[in-house]
Amino acid sequence: MNRPTTHTVATAGHVDHGKSTLVRALTGTDPDRFAEERERGMTIDLGFAFCSLASGRRVGFVDVPGHVRFIKNMLAGVGAVGSCLFVVAADDGWMPQSEEHLRILELLGISEAVVALTKVAMVDEARRAEAHDLVAEHLATSALAGAEIVEVDAPAGFGLDTLCQALERMLDRLGPPVDSGRARLWLDRVFAAKGAGTIVTGSLAGGAIALGDELVAVPGAPPSFRPLAARVRGIQTDNAALEVATPASRVALNLVGPERRQLARGQALVQPGRYEPSSRFDVSLQVLAALGHDVARRGAYQFYVGSTQLPASLRLLGTSVLSPGELGAARIHLPVPLALLPGDRYVLRESGRGETVGGGEVLDVDPVLPARHARPDRSVDRVVRERGFVDAALLGRLTGMHRPPNLGRFVADEAAVATLASHLAERLAAAGGLGIELSALDERERVVLEHLEGAVIDKGKAMTRAAADDGIAELGVGPYLAALGAAPFSPPEPRAEGVSDAALRELVRRGLVVASSGYWFSTAAICEAAATVRSLLDREPEGVTVSAVRDALGTSRKYALPLLAALDGLGATRRHEDLRVAGPRLDELAGAPPVTPQGVQ
């Protein structure tokens, strides 16, 4: 069965401000899954619960911990969602984790939120108004400016209907989830269910996942971390079985293929061929204004994207330091590859100081320029310009955008094409009649050559039209060919005639010369020899000897043997003990007109 689209909303806010209590009141489900959490009255890991709004919409809540010690779990919860229920307690007011969570939401590009001012029954009207104004003041200069602030008290049941109405309005503003055809499920929970096997959960984005879909987990399991194949055997959302899961919903997948130990929080399930996994990429970096120091490459950094947390090395681009509040660019190196796209948002923390440094968006998932020259942005044209030639399918994986190929299978930069075309034209001119072997060129060179004005491609070689029109004269082998014609059955040694190996190969390629057992004969000589053998076989149909052929051609055994070997190889004759009998192509070769090279008088 299929249910209405489930929208995923993450909570955020300081510890003990009532996030889990509020989720429990809205959904009837306790999001604290562990006994330790219930005993301590504090969320430690992510919790999940669902409810229906008046419109029929289903909302899946990802409840995150508010304590600073569990910030990595908070980031795993909000990293893959697009909206937030921000919680501030009226009795405490704005607290340190309120501020850090707000800045994290900004760095992740989350601008749609409803603010719940909780525990209002515990304070008087003056304190309530003061807390309301303080929250509005803190939000005024942030990405959540203008977010609705709803006063609630979950234990008393106060304000819950108003809060649900505000959630409806927020989801209206978000609009329908985007389906770009690039499904990605960041895993936030992995477990084994008896009788079912491996189960994973996460917040789905980018596209739909259907029963039977083939997916890959990125990164894969150590030590290689290569993508790990998996097939979807079952799909659930809110404990209901589905055939198709849509973007923006909380999803549980039953997988066939990977073992439980091969999967973990932080991996992403994606469709094969839709992402280009990489461990090195360029990003924008917005340093938090409240940070008390500059940011440089030195530091023990932690990189957060989706549900993953990884140690990262940092190289600033175009500068050596970024000051608080500054926006710059950086190159990130990770120990394992991730499935990212330009526009993905991330957060950077410094583990030594235990603080959020900043964050931004991915600009280039696989940069090709050295860091000292890189000036990244999200432009597809920049990616094409820096690479010159990009396979159209690869360009889609690198940028998330489709561009039709404009040269073979490539999306090619005009300047790169012009430069390569000029280089090939120079090579063709220098090669003259010998031309260029196509097998010696890479695919980019071949596809440019096919469109190069003035180039002729024939029999696996390319040359200028002028060289092709001049025929063989440009090779400087006229005297040698004349010598072959003068002594067809006792041919001269090519090197003695000053013929290079390259020129000799070109003569063979053009069908003017036939090589056999270390000797070279003109094609005309081969055809004449075939005609002679046919005449001999007319008189001796049982077969002719080498001596008979030698005498008929007026040559020596030294040349008669390679001549007959050539006829055997071409199918004109067949050897039967000490005799030669007719082959299937004897009549064809015996009656063939002689090959005359152009440009040779």
C-alpha positions in Angstrom: 0.0 0.0 0.0 1.0 3.6 -0.4 0.3 6.3 2.2 0.3 10.2 1.9 3.7 11.7 1.7 5.5 11.9 5.0 7.3 15.1 5.7 10.3 14.9 8.0 10.9 17.6 10.7 13.9 17.6 13.0 13.9 19.1 16.5 16.6 21.5 17.8 17.3 23.3 21.0 19.1 23.4 24.3 19.1 20.3 26.6 16.1 19.9 28.9 14.0 22.4 27.0 11.3 19.8 26.4 11.9 18.6 22.8 11.2 14.9 23.6 8.2 15.8 25.8 6.8 17.9 23.0 7.3 15.1 20.4 5.6 12.6 22.7 2.6 14.9 23.2 2.2 15.4 19.4 2.7 11.8 18.4 1.8 9.6 21.4 5.2 8.0 21.0 8.2 8.4 23.3 11.2 9.2 21.0 13.7 8.2 23.7 14.4 4.6 22.7 16.9 3.7 25.4 16.3 3.0 29.1 19.3 5.2 30.0 17.6 8.2 28.3 14.4 7.6 30.2 16.2 7.2 33.5 18.3 10.4 33.0 15.5 12.3 31.4 17.9 13.4 28.6 18.0 12.4 25.0 21.3 10.9 24.0 20.7 9.5 20.5 18.2 10.2 17.8 14.6 9.4 18.3 11.8 9.0 15.8 8.0 9.4 15.9 5.1 10.1 13.6 1.8 12.0 13.8 -1.0 13.1 11.5 -1.9 16.8 11.0 -5.5 18.0 10.5 -4.9 18.1 6.7 -4.0 14.4 6.6 -0.3 15.1 6.2 1.9 12.7 8.0 4.9 14.2 9.9 7.9 12.2 10.9 9.9 13.8 13.7 13.6 13.2 14.2 14.2 14.1 17.9 17.8 15.2 18.5 19.8 15.5 21.8 20.3 19.0 23.1 23.4 18.4 25.2 26.7 19.7 23.8 28.3 16.3 24.5 26.0 14.7 21.9 26.3 17.4 19.2 27.4 14.8 16.7 24.1 12.9 17.1 22.3 16.2 16.8 24.1 16.9 13.5 23.3 13.4 12.2 19.6 14.1 12.8 19.3 17.5 11.2 21.8 16.9 8.4 19.4 15.2 6.0 16.1 17.2 6.6 14.8 20.5 5.4 12.7 21.9 8.2 12.8 22.2 12.0 10.8 22.4 15.2 13.0 24.7 17.2 12.4 24.5 21.0 13.2 27.1 23.6 12.0 26.8 27.3 10.3 29.9 28.6 11.8 29.5 32.1 15.4 29.2 30.9 15.2 31.3 27.8 17.9 31.5 25.2 20.8 29.2 26.1 24.2 28.3 24.7 22.9 25.2 22.8 20.0 27.3 21.5 22.6 29.5 19.8 24.8 26.7 18.5 21.8 24.8 17.1 20.6 27.9 15.4 23.9 28.5 13.7 24.1 24.8 12.7 20.6 25.1 11.1 21.8 28.2 9.2 25.0 26.5 8.0 22.8 23.5 6.8 20.6 25.9 4.8 17.5 25.2 6.9 15.3 28.3 6.8 11.8 26.9 7.4 11.0 26.4 11.1 8.4 26.7 13.8 9.6 27.8 17.2 7.9 26.2 20.2 8.2 28.3 23.4 7.8 25.5 25.9 7.0 25.3 29.6 4.9 28.5 29.5 2.7 27.2 32.3 5.7 27.3 34.7 6.2 31.1 34.3 4.1 34.2 34.7 2.8 36.5 31.9 5.8 38.9 32.2 8.4 36.1 32.0 6.5 34.5 29.1 6.5 37.8 27.1 10.1 38.4 28.0 11.1 35.0 26.7 9.0 35.4 23.6 10.7 38.8 22.8 14.2 37.3 23.5 13.7 34.5 21.1 12.4 36.8 18.4 15.4 39.0 18.9 17.9 36.2 18.5 16.1 34.9 15.4 15.8 38.4 13.8 19.2 38.4 12.2 19.2 34.6 11.4 17.9 32.4 8.6 14.9 31.7 10.9 13.8 35.3 11.0 10.1 35.6 10.9 9.5 32.0 12.0 6.3 31.6 13.9 6.7 31.4 17.7 4.1 29.3 19.4 3.6 29.2 23.1 3.0 25.6 24.4 3.1 23.5 27.5 3.0 19.8 26.6 2.2 18.4 30.0 -0.8 20.7 30.3 -1.8 20.2 26.7 -1.7 23.9 26.1 -1.0 25.2 22.6 -0.6 21.9 20.8 -3.4 22.6 18.3 -1.9 26.0 17.5 1.5 24.4 17.1 0.1 21.8 14.6 -1.5 24.6 12.6 1.8 26.4 12.4 3.5 23.2 11.3 0.8 23.0 8.5 1.7 26.5 7.3 5.4 25.7 7.4 4.9 22.6 5.2 2.8 24.7 2.8 5.7 27.0 2.4 8.1 24.1 1.8 5.9 22.8 -1.1 6.1 19.3 -2.5 9.4 17.6 -2.1 11.9 17.8 -5.0 12.4 14.6 -7.0 15.6 15.0 -9.1 15.9 11.3 -9.9 19.0 11.0 -7.6 17.6 9.2 -4.5 19.9 9.3 -1.4 19.2 7.9 2.0 21.6 8.9 4.7 21.6 6.0 7.2 21.0 7.0 10.8 20.1 3.6 12.2 21.1 0.1 11.3 19.9 -3.1 12.9 19.0 -6.7 12.2 15.4 -7.9 12.6 14.6 -11.6 13.3 13.4 -13.2 10.1 14.0 -10.1 8.0 17.7 -9.5 8.0 19.3 -6.1 7.7 17.2 -3.0 8.3 18.3 0.6 7.8 16.5 3.8 8.4 17.0 7.4 7.3 15.5 10.5 5.8 15.0 10.1 2.0 15.9 13.0 -0.3 16.6 13.5 -4.0 14.3 10.8 -5.5 12.1 7.9 -4.9 13.0 4.3 -3.9 10.9 1.4 -5.0 10.7 -2.3 -4.1 13.3 -4.3 -6.0 15.6 -1.3 -6.6 19.3 -1.9 -6.8 21.2 0.5 -4.6 24.8 0.9 -3.4 26.1 2.0 0.0 28.7 4.7 0.0 31.3 4.4 1.4 31.4 0.6 1.4 32.8 -1.6 4.1 36.5 -1.4 5.0 39.2 -1.9 4.0 38.5 -1.0 0.4 35.4 1.2 1.0 34.2 0.4 -2.5 30.4 0.9 -3.0 28.5 -2.0 -1.5 25.6 -3.4 -3.6 22.1 -3.9 -1.9 18.6 -4.7 -3.1 15.4 -3.3 -1.5 13.3 -6.2 -0.3 10.9 -4.2 1.8 9.9 -0.5 2.5 8.2 0.9 5.5 7.2 4.4 6.6 5.5 4.9 9.9 5.1 1.1 10.3 3.2 0.8 7.0 4.5 -1.3 4.1 5.0 0.7 0.9 5.8 -0.1 -2.7 7.5 3.3 -3.3 9.1 5.7 -0.8 9.0 9.4 -1.9 11.5 12.1 -1.1 11.3 14.0 2.3 9.9 10.9 4.1 11.3 8.9 7.0 12.0 5.4 5.5 13.0 2.0 6.8 14.4 -0.4 4.2 14.8 -4.2 4.4 17.9 -4.9 2.4 19.2 -8.0 0.6 23.0 -8.3 0.1 25.0 -6.4 2.8 25.4 -7.9 6.3 24.5 -5.9 9.3 28.2 -5.4 10.2 28.9 -3.8 6.8 26.5 -0.9 7.3 26.5 1.9 9.8 25.3 5.4 10.5 26.9 7.9 8.1 26.7 5.8 5.0 24.4 6.8 2.2 22.3 4.5 0.0 22.2 5.8 -3.6 21.2 4.6 -7.0 24.1 3.2 -9.1 25.5 5.7 -11.6 23.9 8.8 -10.1 26.8 10.0 -7.9 30.5 10.1 -8.2 32.0 9.1 -4.8 35.0 11.2 -3.8 37.1 11.9 -0.8 38.4 15.3 -2.0 36.2 18.2 -2.8 35.9 22.0 -2.8 33.4 23.8 -0.6 32.4 27.3 0.4 33.3 28.0 4.1 31.3 30.6 6.1 33.1 31.1 9.4 30.8 31.8 12.3 30.9 35.5 13.3 31.0 34.5 17.0 34.1 32.4 16.6 36.9 33.8 18.8 39.8 33.2 16.4 40.8 32.9 12.8 40.5 29.7 10.8 43.6 28.2 9.1 44.6 24.8 7.8 46.0 23.7 11.2 43.4 22.1 13.5 41.7 18.8 14.3 38.6 19.3 12.1 35.4 17.1 12.0 33.3 17.2 8.8 29.5 16.7 9.1 27.2 16.1 6.2 24.0 14.1 6.0 24.3 11.7 8.9 28.1 11.2 8.7 30.9 12.6 10.8 34.5 12.2 9.5 37.9 13.7 10.4 39.0 16.1 7.8 42.0 18.0 6.6 41.4 21.6 5.5 43.2 23.7 2.8 41.9 27.2 2.4 41.8 28.4 -1.2 43.0 31.8 -2.2 44.0 32.8 1.3 45.9 31.4 4.3 43.3 32.4 7.0 39.6 33.3 7.3 38.5 35.6 10.1 35.3 35.3 12.0 32.3 36.2 9.8 34.3 35.8 6.6 33.2 33.7 3.6 35.8 31.9 1.6 36.5 28.5 -0.1 38.4 25.5 1.0 39.5 22.0 -0.1 38.4 19.2 2.1 40.2 15.8 2.3 38.4 12.9 3.9 39.6 9.3 4.7 36.8 7.7 2.8 34.7 8.6 -0.3 31.2 10.1 0.0 28.3 10.4 -2.4 27.9 14.2 -2.6 26.6 16.8 -5.1 27.2 20.5 -5.5 24.8 22.3 -3.1 25.0 19.7 -0.3 25.4 21.5 3.0 27.9 20.6 5.7 29.1 21.7 9.1 32.7 22.0 10.2 33.7 21.6 13.9 37.1 21.8 15.6 37.3 18.8 18.0 40.2 20.2 20.0 38.3 23.3 21.1 34.9 21.4 20.9 33.3 24.2 18.9 31.5 24.7 15.6 33.8 26.6 13.2 31.5 27.2 10.3 30.2 25.4 7.2 28.7 26.0 3.8 27.9 24.1 0.6 29.8 21.7 -1.6 30.9 23.4 -4.8 33.0 20.7 -6.6 32.9 17.0 -5.8 36.0 16.1 -7.7 38.2 19.1 -8.4 40.9 18.8 -11.0 42.9 22.0 -10.5 45.7 22.2 -7.9 44.5 23.9 -4.8 46.7 27.0 -5.5 44.8 27.6 -8.7 41.3 26.5 -7.7 38.5 29.1 -7.6 35.4 26.9 -7.2 31.8 27.7 -7.7 28.7 25.6 -8.7 28.9 26.5 -12.4 28.6 23.6 -14.8 30.5 25.6 -17.3 33.4 25.9 -14.9 33.6 22.1 -14.5 33.6 21.7 -18.3 36.1 24.5 -18.8 38.5 23.0 -16.2 38.3 19.5 -17.6 38.1 20.4 -21.3 36.2 17.2 -22.2 33.7 15.5 -19.9 31.7 12.4 -20.6 28.1 13.6 -20.4 27.1 10.9 -17.9 30.1 11.8 -15.7 29.2 15.5 -15.8 25.7 14.6 -14.5 27.3 12.7 -11.6 29.7 15.6 -10.9 27.2 18.4 -11.0 23.7 16.9 -10.6 22.8 18.6 -13.9 22.1 17.1 -17.3 23.9 18.5 -20.3 23.6 16.8 -23.7 26.9 15.9 -25.4 28.1 18.3 -28.1 31.1 16.2 -29.4 30.7 12.4 -29.5 29.8 11.4 -25.9 31.5 14.4 -24.5 30.4 17.8 -23.3 33.4 19.7 -24.6 34.7 23.2 -23.9 35.1 25.3 -27.1 38.6 26.5 -26.2 39.7 23.0 -25.4 38.4 21.7 -28.7 40.1 24.5 -30.6 43.4 23.9 -28.9 43.3 20.1 -29.5 42.2 20.6 -33.2 45.1 23.0 -33.8 47.5 20.4 -32.3 46.1 17.6 -34.4 46.3 19.7 -37.6 50.0 20.3 -36.9 50.6 16.6 -36.3 48.8 15.7 -39.6 50.9 18.3 -41.5 54.1 16.9 -40.1 53.0 13.2 -40.8 52.5 14.0 -44.5 51.6 10.9 -46.5 52.3 8.5 -43.6 49.4 10.0 -41.7 48.5 9.2 -38.1 47.5 5.9 -36.8 44.0 6.2 -35.1 44.9 3.5 -32.7 47.6 5.7 -31.3 45.1 8.5 -30.4 42.9 8.7 -27.3 39.1 9.0 -27.6 39.1 12.8 -27.4 41.6 13.1 -30.2 39.7 10.7 -32.4 36.4 12.5 -32.0 38.0 15.9 -32.7 39.8 14.4 -35.7 36.5 13.2 -37.1 35.3 16.8 -37.2 38.5 18.4 -38.2 38.3 20.3 -41.5 40.8 19.1 -44.1 41.4 15.7 -42.4 40.7 12.4 -44.2 40.2 9.2 -42.3 40.7 5.9 -44.1 41.6 2.3 -43.1 42.5 3.3 -39.6 44.7 6.3 -40.5 44.2 10.0 -40.8 46.0 12.5 -43.0 45.5 15.8 -44.6 43.3 15.9 -47.7 46.3 17.2 -49.7 48.4 14.2 -48.6 45.6 11.8 -49.5 45.2 13.5 -52.9 48.9 13.4 -53.6 48.7 9.6 -53.0 52.0 7.9 -52.4 54.3 10.5 -54.0 54.8 12.3 -50.6 56.2 9.2 -49.1 59.2 9.4 -51.4 59.0 5.7 -52.4 58.5 6.1 -56.1 61.9 4.6 -57.1 61.2 1.6 -54.8 57.8 0.9 -56.4 59.4 1.3 -59.8 62.0 -1.3 -58.8 59.3 -3.6 -57.6 57.6 -3.3 -61.0 60.9 -3.9 -62.9 61.7 -7.1 -60.9 58.3 -8.3 -59.5 59.5 -11.9 -58.6 63.0 -11.0 -57.3 62.1 -7.8 -55.4 64.7 -5.4 -54.0 65.3 -5.0 -50.3 63.3 -2.0 -49.1 66.0 -0.6 -46.8 68.5 -0.8 -49.6 66.2 1.5 -51.6 66.0 4.0 -48.6 62.4 3.0 -47.6 61.7 3.6 -43.9 59.7 1.1 -41.8 56.9 3.7 -41.4 56.7 4.1 -45.2 56.8 0.4 -45.8 53.9 -0.1 -43.3 52.0 2.6 -45.1 52.5 0.8 -48.4 51.2 -2.4 -46.9 48.2 -0.6 -45.3 47.3 0.9 -48.7 47.4 -2.5 -50.4 50.3 -1.6 -52.7 52.8 -4.1 -51.1 52.3 -7.5 -49.6 54.7 -8.8 -46.9 55.6 -12.5 -46.7 58.4 -14.3 -44.8 60.6 -11.2 -44.6 60.1 -10.2 -48.3 57.9 -7.6 -49.9 56.2 -8.0 -53.2 54.0 -5.6 -55.1 50.3 -6.4 -55.2 50.6 -6.7 -59.0 53.2 -9.4 -58.6 50.9 -11.3 -56.3 48.1 -11.1 -58.8 50.3 -12.1 -61.6 51.7 -15.1 -59.6 48.1 -16.2 -58.9 47.3 -16.0 -62.7 50.4 -18.1 -63.4 49.5 -20.7 -60.9 45.9 -20.9 -62.3 47.4 -21.6 -65.8 49.7 -24.3 -64.4 46.7 -25.9 -62.6 44.7 -25.9 -65.8 47.4 -28.3 -67.2 48.1 -30.1 -63.9 44.8 -30.1 -61.9 46.2 -32.5 -59.2 48.6 -29.8 -58.1 51.8 -28.0 -59.0 55.2 -28.0 -57.4 57.3 -25.2 -56.1 59.8 -25.9 -58.9 57.1 -25.6 -61.5 56.0 -22.2 -60.1 59.6 -21.0 -59.8 60.4 -21.9 -63.5 57.1 -20.3 -64.7 57.8 -17.1 -62.9 61.5 -17.0 -63.9 62.6 -16.6 -60.3 64.6 -18.6 -57.7 63.4 -20.8 -54.8 64.4 -18.0 -52.4 61.5 -15.9 -53.7 59.1 -18.6 -54.9 58.6 -20.0 -51.4 57.5 -16.6 -49.8 55.4 -15.9 -52.9 53.5 -19.2 -52.5 53.2 -18.6 -48.7 51.6 -15.2 -49.5 49.1 -17.0 -51.9 48.4 -19.6 -49.2 47.7 -16.8 -46.7 45.4 -14.9 -49.1 43.4 -18.1 -49.9 44.5 -18.3 -53.5 46.3 -21.7 -53.0 46.3 -24.5 -50.5 49.3 -26.7 -49.7 48.7 -30.4 -50.1 51.9 -32.3 -49.2 54.5 -31.1 -51.7 51.9 -29.6 -54.1 49.8 -26.5 -54.4 46.2 -26.8 -55.3 43.6 -24.1 -56.0 42.2 -22.2 -53.1 38.8 -20.5 -52.8 40.1 -17.1 -53.9 42.4 -18.1 -56.8 40.1 -16.9 -59.5 39.5 -13.6 -57.6 43.1 -12.8 -57.2 44.2 -14.1 -60.6 41.7 -11.8 -62.3 42.2 -8.7 -60.1 43.3 -5.5 -61.8 46.7 -4.2 -60.7 46.8 -1.6 -57.9 48.3 1.7 -59.2 49.4 4.2 -56.6 48.4 7.8 -57.2 51.2 10.3 -57.7 53.6 7.7 -59.2 54.3 8.1 -62.9 
